[in-house]
Amino acid sequence: MTVIPVYCRAWSIEAESRSRVTEEIIKAVDLVSGQIGDIGTWTIDRQGDNNALIEKFVKDGERFVIRLRFNRLVFYGDKARISGDFS
């Protein structure tokens, strides 16, 4: 597997609201998806465990990997568990 960075933009998380950061990430996803289509897997570290982003990826049928907060509720099979239970 080869990791190819296709977008980079720096900004201060301290200078922005959480909703503004989410908007910036969604704009980046839309921009890159418009150029490369549905190939690849989205990988987001900080700010990735975000309901708006997860809903977008699921709705759009995107493949994605995010770093979950330790207390994220995850449905596995027919049970709901805290993500920390898997560590």
C-alpha positions in Angstrom: 0.0 0.0 0.0 1.2 3.5 -0.8 0.1 6.6 1.0 -0.1 9.6 -1.2 -0.9 12.9 0.4 -3.1 14.9 -1.9 -4.1 18.0 0.1 -2.4 20.1 2.7 -3.5 23.2 4.4 -2.3 24.6 7.7 -4.4 26.6 10.1 -4.6 27.1 13.9 -7.1 24.9 15.7 -7.0 27.5 18.5 -8.0 30.3 16.2 -11.0 28.5 14.7 -14.3 27.2 16.1 -15.0 23.4 15.8 -17.7 24.0 13.3 -15.4 26.1 11.1 -12.7 23.3 11.2 -15.4 20.8 10.2 -16.4 23.0 7.3 -12.8 23.3 6.1 -12.3 19.5 6.3 -15.6 18.9 4.3 -14.5 21.4 1.7 -11.2 19.6 1.3 -12.9 16.2 1.0 -15.2 17.6 -1.6 -12.4 19.2 -3.5 -10.2 16.1 -3.6 -13.1 13.8 -4.3 -14.0 16.0 -7.3 -10.5 15.5 -8.7 -9.9 11.8 -7.9 -13.3 10.3 -7.6 -14.0 7.5 -5.1 -10.6 5.9 -5.0 -8.6 5.6 -1.8 -9.4 5.8 1.9 -9.8 9.0 3.8 -7.6 9.1 6.9 -8.2 11.9 9.5 -6.5 12.1 12.8 -7.4 15.2 14.8 -11.0 16.3 14.4 -11.9 13.1 12.6 -14.1 11.8 15.4 -16.8 14.2 14.5 -20.5 13.3 13.9 -20.8 15.7 10.9 -17.7 14.1 9.2 -18.7 10.5 10.0 -22.3 11.2 8.6 -20.8 12.7 5.4 -18.5 9.7 4.8 -21.3 7.2 5.5 -23.8 9.1 3.3 -21.3 9.4 0.5 -20.3 5.8 0.7 -16.7 6.8 1.4 -14.0 4.5 2.9 -12.5 6.2 5.9 -10.3 5.7 9.0 -10.4 8.0 12.0 -8.9 8.1 15.4 -11.8 7.7 17.8 -12.0 9.4 21.2 -11.7 6.9 24.0 -15.3 7.3 25.0 -16.9 7.0 21.5 -20.0 4.7 21.4 -19.4 2.1 18.7 -21.9 -0.5 17.5 -20.2 -3.8 16.9 -22.6 -6.6 15.9 -25.7 -6.1 17.8 -24.1 -4.5 20.8 -23.1 -0.9 21.6 -19.7 -0.5 23.3 -17.4 2.3 24.3 -14.4 2.4 21.9 -12.0 2.2 24.9 -13.3 -1.4 25.4 -11.5 -2.4 22.2 -8.0 -1.2 23.3 
